[in-house]
Amino acid sequence: MSGHSKWKQIKHKKGANDVKKGAMFSRHFKLIEIAAKKGGGDISMNPSLKQAIDKAKADCNMPSANIERAVKKGIGESKDGVESVEIMYEGFGPESVALYIQTVTDNKNRTFNSLKLMLDKNGGHLGSAGTIGWMFKQSGYMTLACGSDVSADEIELKAIDAGASDVKADGNLIEIYTEPNQLMQVKKSLENAGLKPENAELTFVPANIVRITDAEKAKRILDVLDMVEENEDVVNVYSNFDIDATVMEKL
């Protein structure tokens, strides 16, 4: 199941996580709004909302007033602006890597046309619903760093005891996967066991990975993914590629 997180790790290594604060606020506001719309405004009954709020606080220190406004908009208590909807777009980037693009938008035509034009100009294309969605499985995901105080084996055993469906080691980073509806429960169990999971979130994991071993091809893929993520309506991009470590050193 490993591989889906590679894009996030690559972004961190190449410094592409410097999202402007305004764009980050907007992105997290939309995610909170959608979570509240789907599951209600009570975080004790809506783990997806709690996750969205926790991430907004961690990523951009979102004030409580903004969070409350997003929740109210999601549950229909506020008519602040046009209602947003969540849409998953499916397509391909350079080298035929699959792109599963999560958007939250108040203008579907604007979002579709923007993404289509962007991909068409850069060696990719959008597909219809079902084109690549079947390649991905939704999963809970979190990470833990092992070190002198706790080993990878200890983390793996505790994660399995907590109900994790899979555990992978990537250097000093331990990736923990759960069933989507078990994410917060597993996270809480790990915390009770003395561990501090990071990045607890729902994600989409590709069934198969495309290995990229050429630096020029890798750069084309990364450049397009950067452009897609800079779109104001895009909140997440999931893909199925991995870049060899030796190639990453050249980028």
C-alpha positions in Angstrom: 0.0 0.0 0.0 3.0 2.3 0.2 3.5 5.0 -2.4 0.6 7.4 -2.0 2.5 9.5 0.4 5.5 9.8 -1.8 4.2 13.0 -3.4 3.9 14.6 0.0 7.4 13.6 0.9 8.7 14.8 -2.4 7.0 18.1 -2.0 8.7 18.5 1.4 12.1 17.7 0.0 11.8 20.1 -2.9 10.3 22.9 -0.9 7.0 23.0 -2.7 4.9 23.2 0.5 5.2 27.0 0.8 1.6 27.6 0.1 0.5 31.2 0.5 -1.3 31.7 3.8 -4.4 33.1 2.2 -4.7 30.1 -0.1 -4.1 27.7 2.8 -6.8 29.4 4.8 -9.2 29.2 1.9 -8.4 25.5 1.4 -8.9 24.5 5.0 -12.1 26.6 5.3 -13.6 24.6 2.4 -12.5 21.3 3.9 -14.2 22.2 7.2 -17.3 23.4 5.3 -17.6 20.1 3.4 -16.9 17.9 6.4 -19.7 19.7 8.3 -22.0 19.5 5.3 -21.5 15.7 5.1 -21.6 14.7 8.8 -23.0 17.6 10.8 -21.5 20.2 13.0 -20.9 18.2 16.2 -17.2 17.1 16.3 -18.0 14.4 18.8 -20.3 12.8 16.2 -18.3 13.7 13.1 -14.7 12.5 13.2 -14.1 13.9 9.7 -15.0 17.4 10.9 -12.7 17.0 13.9 -9.9 15.9 11.6 -10.5 18.9 9.3 -10.5 21.4 12.2 -7.4 19.9 13.8 -5.5 20.1 10.5 -6.6 23.7 9.9 -5.3 24.6 13.4 -2.0 22.8 12.8 -1.3 24.0 9.3 -2.3 27.6 9.4 -3.4 28.3 13.0 -6.9 29.0 11.8 -8.8 31.2 14.4 -11.9 29.8 16.1 -14.1 32.4 14.5 -13.1 31.3 11.0 -13.7 27.6 12.0 -17.1 28.4 13.4 -18.0 30.3 10.2 -17.0 27.4 8.0 -19.0 24.9 10.2 -22.1 27.1 10.1 -21.8 27.5 6.3 -21.5 23.7 6.0 -24.6 22.9 8.0 -26.7 25.7 6.4 -26.9 28.1 9.3 -25.0 30.8 7.3 -25.6 32.1 3.8 -22.1 33.5 3.6 -21.3 33.3 -0.1 -22.2 30.6 -2.6 -22.5 27.0 -1.4 -19.4 24.8 -2.2 -19.5 21.2 -3.4 -16.8 18.5 -3.4 -15.9 17.1 -6.8 -13.2 14.4 -7.6 -11.7 14.9 -11.0 -9.8 12.0 -12.7 -7.1 12.2 -15.3 -3.5 11.7 -16.3 -0.4 13.8 -16.0 2.9 13.5 -18.0 4.2 9.9 -18.4 0.6 8.7 -17.9 0.7 8.9 -14.1 -2.8 8.9 -12.7 -4.2 12.0 -11.1 -7.1 11.8 -8.6 -7.9 15.5 -7.9 -10.0 16.5 -4.9 -11.7 19.9 -5.3 -14.1 22.0 -3.3 -15.7 24.6 -5.5 -18.5 27.1 -5.9 -18.2 27.1 -9.7 -17.9 23.6 -11.3 -17.4 25.0 -14.8 -14.6 27.3 -13.7 -12.8 24.4 -12.0 -13.2 21.9 -14.8 -12.1 24.3 -17.5 -9.1 25.5 -15.5 -7.9 21.9 -14.8 -8.6 20.7 -18.4 -6.7 23.6 -19.9 -3.8 23.2 -17.5 -3.4 19.4 -18.2 -4.0 19.7 -21.9 -1.1 22.2 -22.2 1.3 20.1 -20.1 1.2 16.6 -21.4 -1.9 15.3 -19.6 -5.6 15.3 -19.9 -8.8 15.0 -17.8 -10.9 11.9 -18.1 -14.5 11.1 -17.3 -15.8 9.7 -14.0 -14.4 6.2 -13.5 -11.3 6.7 -15.6 -8.8 6.2 -12.8 -10.8 6.3 -9.6 -10.9 2.5 -9.5 -7.1 2.5 -9.1 -7.3 4.1 -5.7 -8.7 2.9 -2.3 -9.7 5.3 0.5 -7.7 4.7 3.7 -7.0 6.3 7.0 -3.3 7.4 7.2 -0.9 8.8 9.8 2.8 8.9 10.3 5.2 8.4 13.3 8.9 9.0 13.5 11.0 6.3 15.2 14.1 7.2 17.1 16.2 6.5 20.1 13.1 6.5 22.4 11.0 4.1 20.3 11.9 1.6 17.6 10.1 0.8 14.4 9.2 -2.6 15.6 7.6 -1.2 18.8 5.6 1.3 16.7 4.4 -1.5 14.4 3.3 -3.8 17.2 1.4 -0.9 19.0 -0.2 0.1 15.7 -1.4 -3.4 15.0 -2.7 -3.7 18.5 -4.5 -0.4 18.0 -6.3 -1.7 14.9 -4.1 -0.5 12.0 -4.7 -2.4 8.8 -1.2 -2.0 7.5 2.2 -0.5 8.6 5.1 0.4 6.4 8.6 1.7 7.2 10.2 4.3 5.0 13.5 5.2 6.6 12.8 6.7 10.0 9.2 7.4 9.0 6.5 4.8 9.9 3.4 5.0 7.8 0.2 3.6 9.4 -2.9 2.8 7.5 -6.4 2.2 8.8 -9.9 1.5 7.6 -11.4 5.0 6.8 -13.9 4.8 9.7 -11.2 3.7 12.2 -8.7 6.5 11.7 -9.5 8.6 14.8 -10.0 5.5 17.0 -6.6 4.1 16.0 -5.0 7.5 16.5 -6.5 7.8 20.0 -5.4 4.3 20.9 -1.8 5.1 19.8 -1.8 8.3 21.9 -3.0 6.3 24.9 -0.1 4.0 24.3 2.3 6.9 24.6 2.8 7.6 20.9 2.2 10.9 19.0 0.9 10.3 15.5 1.2 13.0 12.9 -0.8 13.9 9.8 -3.8 11.8 10.7 -6.0 12.1 7.6 -8.1 10.3 5.0 -6.3 9.6 1.8 -6.5 7.6 -1.4 -3.9 4.8 -1.9 -3.0 3.6 -5.4 -3.1 -0.1 -6.1 0.0 0.0 -8.3 3.0 2.4 -8.5 4.6 3.9 -11.6 8.4 4.1 -11.0 10.0 7.2 -12.5 13.7 6.7 -13.1 14.5 9.6 -15.4 15.2 13.1 -14.0 13.6 15.0 -16.9 10.4 12.9 -16.8 10.3 13.4 -13.0 10.6 17.2 -13.3 7.7 17.3 -15.8 5.5 15.4 -13.5 6.4 17.5 -10.4 5.9 20.8 -12.3 2.4 19.8 -13.4 1.5 18.6 -9.9 2.6 21.9 -8.5 0.5 23.8 -11.1 -2.6 21.6 -10.2 -2.1 22.1 -6.5 -1.9 25.9 -7.0 -5.4 26.0 -8.4 -7.6 27.7 -5.8 -10.3 25.0 -5.9 -7.9 22.0 -5.4 -7.5 20.7 -1.9 -5.7 17.5 -2.5 -4.0 15.6 -5.4 -3.4 11.9 -5.2 -1.2 10.1 -7.7 0.5 6.7 -8.3 4.1 7.5 -9.0 7.3 7.1 -7.1 10.7 8.7 -8.0 13.9 6.9 -7.4 16.0 8.4 -4.6 19.0 8.8 -7.0 16.8 10.8 -9.4 15.4 13.0 -6.6 19.0 14.0 -5.7 19.3 15.5 -9.2 16.1 17.6 -9.0 
